[in-house]
Amino acid sequence: MLIALLIIARAAQIGASMLLVGTFTFELLTLGPAGRPASNDLHEVERRLLRLAQWSLIAALLSALLWFWLEVASMNGLPLTRAFSMTAWQAVLFETEFGHVWQLRLGLTLLAFALVALGLAQVQAQHALIMAMFLISIVLLVSLAWISHAAAARVQPLGLVGDALHLCAASFWIGGLLPLAIFLTRTRAPSSLGDRALLVLRRFSTLSLTCVGVLIVSGISNSWLLVGSINALLTTRYGWLLLAKLAAFGILVCLGARNRFVIKTKLTTSPIGPGLLAQLRRNVISETCLGLAVVTIVACLGVTPPARGL
């Protein structure tokens, strides 16, 4: 039961952190100046993105508390009902690396809550405020690498850098899929956002293609550190999970390639119509669901001993 709950907590925490980064990356880099002229549609998209960030923070906070509770029980060898002991949780929070990382994460989460609330109180979030929330979300995400298997690897700096780059690239791409779906939901040709949809799609496509390259390079590096050989990849539970992740990633890349080379080709050669945008929205939602499966596999990898002893 402890392992199952830990997988759920990890998946929620990783997914919420990735979605938070993806939301602000989408607003800064993908939507960006393309949407800056004032319009009611744009204001509604920005408000929905802030609401999405707010729910992501709620999920991150709740899953962080659950994860911490489970770690307290695990580290002290206590049943879950006794993990609330002040001595037990204080020892983990103040005397372990996991606890130090969690202090940072909880503090940044509360700060991000305040900034998101400030953004929602305005008619249109200021660029500086969005940038601040983006930077906070990046630190929240990268801090997960400090408590990962890569942090315990013998080549620690390489492991940490590779894991951090892997998390960021995945968040920019997979974490940006739901914000893209929200944007497309508000896009109605010939609305003001419909006129800008092609530019936004091109930007997201370019960003996702770059992220795939980073994911491949960092993934090879991480696999070498944590698996070490083809035999270990094929004969260990960690290796099997990694193969499942690679299969899901491959399908995700194929779906993204289909969007890039088929649907977006139609968008450039014919007027943007509701039917074509609806098809694109459905494909983006399918990619999002597959991305959720990848996050779940990553959570399982986090509680599974690496194939290569660290």
C-alpha positions as CSV (number, residue, x, y, z in Angstrom):
1,M,0.0,0.0,0.0
2,L,2.9,2.4,0.9
3,I,4.4,1.9,-2.6
4,A,1.1,2.4,-4.4
5,L,0.5,5.7,-2.4
6,L,4.0,6.8,-3.1
7,I,3.6,6.3,-6.8
8,I,0.4,8.3,-6.8
9,A,2.1,11.1,-4.8
10,R,5.1,11.1,-7.1
11,A,3.0,11.1,-10.2
12,A,0.8,14.0,-9.0
13,Q,3.8,16.0,-7.8
14,I,5.8,15.5,-11.0
15,G,2.7,16.1,-13.2
16,A,1.7,19.3,-11.4
17,S,5.3,20.6,-11.5
18,M,5.5,19.9,-15.2
19,L,2.1,21.5,-15.9
20,L,3.1,24.6,-14.0
21,V,6.3,25.1,-16.0
22,G,4.5,24.2,-19.3
23,T,1.7,26.8,-18.6
24,F,4.1,29.7,-18.0
25,T,6.4,28.6,-20.9
26,F,3.4,28.5,-23.2
27,E,2.4,32.0,-22.1
28,L,5.9,33.5,-22.4
29,L,7.3,31.7,-25.5
30,T,4.4,30.3,-27.5
31,L,1.5,32.7,-27.0
32,G,4.0,35.5,-26.3
33,P,3.9,38.7,-28.4
34,A,1.5,36.9,-30.9
35,G,-1.3,37.5,-28.5
36,R,-0.3,40.8,-26.8
37,P,-2.8,43.1,-28.6
38,A,-5.7,43.5,-26.3
39,S,-8.7,41.3,-26.9
40,N,-11.4,39.7,-24.9
41,D,-10.4,36.3,-26.2
42,L,-6.8,36.8,-25.1
43,H,-7.8,38.0,-21.7
44,E,-9.9,34.9,-21.2
45,V,-7.1,32.6,-22.3
46,E,-4.7,34.3,-19.9
47,R,-7.2,34.0,-17.1
48,R,-7.8,30.3,-17.8
49,L,-4.0,29.7,-17.9
50,L,-3.7,31.3,-14.4
51,R,-6.6,29.2,-13.2
52,L,-4.8,26.2,-14.5
53,A,-1.6,27.2,-12.7
54,Q,-3.7,27.7,-9.5
55,W,-5.0,24.2,-9.7
56,S,-1.6,22.9,-10.5
57,L,-0.3,24.5,-7.3
58,I,-3.1,23.0,-5.3
59,A,-2.2,19.5,-6.7
60,A,1.5,20.1,-6.0
61,L,0.8,21.2,-2.4
62,L,-1.5,18.3,-1.6
63,S,0.8,15.7,-3.3
64,A,3.8,17.2,-1.5
65,L,2.2,16.8,1.9
66,L,1.2,13.2,1.0
67,W,4.7,12.4,-0.3
68,F,6.3,13.9,2.8
69,W,4.0,11.8,5.1
70,L,4.9,8.6,3.3
71,E,8.6,9.4,3.4
72,V,8.4,10.0,7.1
73,A,6.8,6.7,7.7
74,S,9.3,4.9,5.4
75,M,12.5,6.5,6.8
76,N,11.5,5.9,10.4
77,G,10.0,2.4,9.8
78,L,6.7,3.6,11.2
79,P,3.1,2.7,10.3
80,L,1.3,5.5,8.5
81,T,-0.8,6.4,11.5
82,R,2.2,7.1,13.6
83,A,4.1,9.1,11.0
84,F,2.4,12.3,12.4
85,S,4.7,12.1,15.4
86,M,6.4,15.4,15.9
87,T,9.8,13.8,16.5
88,A,9.5,11.7,13.4
89,W,8.5,14.4,10.9
90,Q,10.9,17.1,12.4
91,A,13.8,14.7,12.0
92,V,13.0,14.2,8.3
93,L,12.2,17.8,7.6
94,F,15.3,19.4,9.3
95,E,17.9,16.6,9.2
96,T,17.7,15.0,5.8
97,E,18.4,16.2,2.2
98,F,14.8,15.3,1.3
99,G,13.5,17.5,4.1
100,H,15.6,20.5,3.0
101,V,14.4,20.1,-0.6
102,W,10.8,19.9,0.7
103,Q,11.2,23.1,2.8
104,L,12.3,24.9,-0.4
105,R,9.4,23.4,-2.5
106,L,6.8,24.3,0.1
107,G,8.1,27.9,0.4
108,L,8.2,28.4,-3.3
109,T,4.7,26.9,-3.7
110,L,3.2,29.3,-1.2
111,L,5.0,32.2,-3.0
112,A,3.7,31.1,-6.3
113,F,0.1,30.9,-4.9
114,A,0.4,34.6,-3.9
115,L,1.7,35.6,-7.3
116,V,-1.0,33.7,-9.2
117,A,-3.7,35.3,-6.9
118,L,-2.1,38.7,-7.8
119,G,-2.3,37.9,-11.5
120,L,-5.9,36.8,-11.3
121,A,-6.8,40.0,-9.5
122,Q,-5.6,42.0,-12.5
123,V,-7.4,42.4,-15.8
124,Q,-4.3,41.3,-17.6
125,A,-1.3,39.7,-15.9
126,Q,1.9,41.8,-16.3
127,H,4.8,40.3,-18.2
128,A,7.1,40.7,-15.1
129,L,4.7,38.8,-13.0
130,I,4.5,35.9,-15.5
131,M,8.3,35.9,-15.7
132,A,8.6,35.6,-11.9
133,M,6.1,32.7,-11.8
134,F,8.0,31.0,-14.7
135,L,11.3,31.2,-12.8
136,I,9.7,29.9,-9.6
137,S,8.1,27.0,-11.5
138,I,11.5,26.1,-13.0
139,V,13.2,26.0,-9.6
140,L,10.3,23.9,-8.3
141,L,10.7,21.5,-11.1
142,V,14.5,21.2,-11.1
143,S,14.5,20.6,-7.3
144,L,12.9,17.2,-8.0
145,A,16.2,16.2,-9.6
146,W,18.0,16.7,-6.2
147,I,16.0,13.8,-4.7
148,S,16.0,11.5,-7.8
149,H,18.1,8.4,-8.6
150,A,20.3,10.6,-10.7
151,A,21.3,12.6,-7.6
152,A,22.7,9.5,-6.1
153,A,24.7,8.4,-9.2
154,R,28.4,8.1,-9.0
155,V,28.8,10.8,-11.6
156,Q,26.6,13.1,-9.6
157,P,27.0,16.5,-11.4
158,L,26.3,14.8,-14.8
159,G,23.3,13.0,-13.4
160,L,21.8,16.1,-11.9
161,V,22.3,18.2,-15.0
162,G,21.0,15.5,-17.3
163,D,17.9,14.9,-15.1
164,A,17.2,18.7,-14.8
165,L,17.4,19.1,-18.6
166,H,15.2,16.1,-19.1
167,L,12.6,17.5,-16.7
168,C,12.6,20.9,-18.3
169,A,12.4,19.7,-21.9
170,A,9.5,17.3,-21.0
171,S,7.7,20.2,-19.2
172,F,8.1,22.7,-22.0
173,W,6.6,20.1,-24.4
174,I,4.3,17.8,-22.5
175,G,3.4,20.4,-19.9
176,G,2.5,22.8,-22.6
177,L,-0.1,20.5,-24.3
178,L,-3.0,21.3,-21.9
179,P,-2.4,25.1,-22.2
180,L,-2.3,24.6,-26.0
181,A,-5.7,22.8,-25.8
182,I,-7.1,25.7,-23.8
183,F,-5.9,28.2,-26.4
184,L,-7.4,26.1,-29.2
185,T,-10.7,25.8,-27.3
186,R,-11.0,29.6,-27.3
187,T,-9.9,29.9,-30.9
188,R,-12.8,30.5,-33.2
189,A,-12.2,31.6,-36.8
190,P,-12.4,34.4,-37.7
191,S,-11.9,35.6,-34.1
192,S,-8.8,37.6,-33.1
193,L,-7.2,34.4,-31.7
194,G,-8.1,32.5,-34.8
195,D,-6.1,34.9,-36.9
196,R,-3.1,34.2,-34.6
197,A,-3.6,30.4,-34.3
198,L,-1.1,29.5,-37.1
199,L,1.7,31.5,-35.5
200,V,1.1,30.0,-32.1
201,L,1.0,26.5,-33.6
202,R,4.2,27.1,-35.4
203,R,6.0,28.3,-32.3
204,F,4.8,25.4,-30.2
205,S,5.8,23.0,-33.0
206,T,9.3,24.4,-33.1
207,L,9.6,24.3,-29.3
208,S,8.4,20.7,-29.1
209,L,10.8,19.6,-31.8
210,T,13.7,21.2,-29.9
211,C,12.5,19.5,-26.7
212,V,12.4,16.1,-28.4
213,G,16.1,16.5,-29.3
214,V,17.0,17.5,-25.7
215,L,15.0,14.6,-24.3
216,I,16.8,12.1,-26.5
217,V,20.3,13.3,-25.6
218,S,19.5,13.6,-21.8
219,G,17.6,10.3,-21.9
220,I,20.6,8.4,-23.3
221,S,22.8,10.0,-20.6
222,N,20.4,9.1,-17.8
223,S,20.0,5.6,-19.1
224,W,23.7,5.0,-19.2
225,L,24.0,6.2,-15.6
226,L,21.1,4.2,-14.2
227,V,21.0,1.1,-16.4
228,G,24.5,0.6,-17.7
229,S,24.0,-2.2,-20.2
230,I,21.6,-3.7,-22.7
231,N,21.4,-6.9,-20.6
232,A,20.2,-4.9,-17.5
233,L,17.7,-3.0,-19.7
234,L,16.1,-6.3,-20.8
235,T,16.4,-8.3,-17.5
236,T,15.5,-5.9,-14.7
237,R,12.2,-4.4,-13.6
238,Y,13.8,-0.9,-13.9
239,G,14.8,-1.7,-17.5
240,W,11.3,-3.0,-18.3
241,L,9.7,0.2,-17.0
242,L,12.2,2.2,-19.0
243,L,11.3,0.3,-22.1
244,A,7.6,1.1,-21.5
245,K,8.5,4.7,-21.1
246,L,10.4,4.7,-24.3
247,A,7.5,3.1,-26.1
248,A,5.1,5.7,-24.8
249,F,7.6,8.4,-25.7
250,G,7.9,7.0,-29.3
251,I,4.1,7.1,-29.8
252,L,4.0,10.6,-28.4
253,V,6.7,11.7,-30.9
254,C,4.7,10.1,-33.7
255,L,1.5,11.9,-32.7
256,G,3.5,15.2,-32.5
257,A,5.0,14.5,-35.9
258,R,1.6,13.9,-37.4
259,N,0.4,17.2,-36.1
260,R,3.4,19.0,-37.4
261,F,3.6,17.5,-40.9
262,V,-0.1,16.8,-41.7
263,I,-2.5,19.0,-39.9
264,K,-0.3,22.1,-39.8
265,T,0.4,21.7,-43.5
266,K,-3.4,21.9,-44.0
267,L,-3.5,25.0,-41.9
268,T,-1.0,26.7,-44.1
269,T,-2.7,25.8,-47.4
270,S,-6.3,26.4,-46.5
271,P,-8.3,28.8,-44.4
272,I,-8.5,28.0,-40.7
273,G,-11.9,26.4,-40.1
274,P,-13.7,25.1,-37.0
275,G,-13.5,21.5,-38.2
276,L,-9.7,21.6,-38.6
277,L,-9.2,23.3,-35.3
278,A,-11.4,20.7,-33.6
279,Q,-9.4,17.9,-35.1
280,L,-6.2,19.5,-33.8
281,R,-7.7,19.9,-30.3
282,R,-8.6,16.2,-30.2
283,N,-5.0,15.3,-31.2
284,V,-3.5,17.6,-28.6
285,I,-5.8,16.0,-25.9
286,S,-4.7,12.6,-27.0
287,E,-1.1,13.6,-26.6
288,T,-1.9,15.0,-23.2
289,C,-3.3,11.7,-22.0
290,L,-0.3,9.8,-23.3
291,G,1.9,12.3,-21.5
292,L,0.1,11.5,-18.3
293,A,0.9,7.8,-18.9
294,V,4.6,8.8,-19.3
295,V,4.5,10.7,-16.0
296,T,3.0,7.7,-14.2
297,I,5.8,5.4,-15.5
298,V,8.3,8.0,-14.3
299,A,6.7,7.8,-10.9
300,C,7.1,4.0,-10.9
301,L,10.8,4.4,-11.9
302,G,11.3,6.6,-8.9
303,V,10.4,3.9,-6.5
304,T,12.2,1.1,-8.3
305,P,15.9,0.4,-7.7
306,P,18.0,1.4,-10.7
307,A,19.4,-1.5,-12.8
308,R,23.0,-0.3,-12.1
309,G,23.9,-0.1,-8.5
310,L,24.6,3.4,-7.3
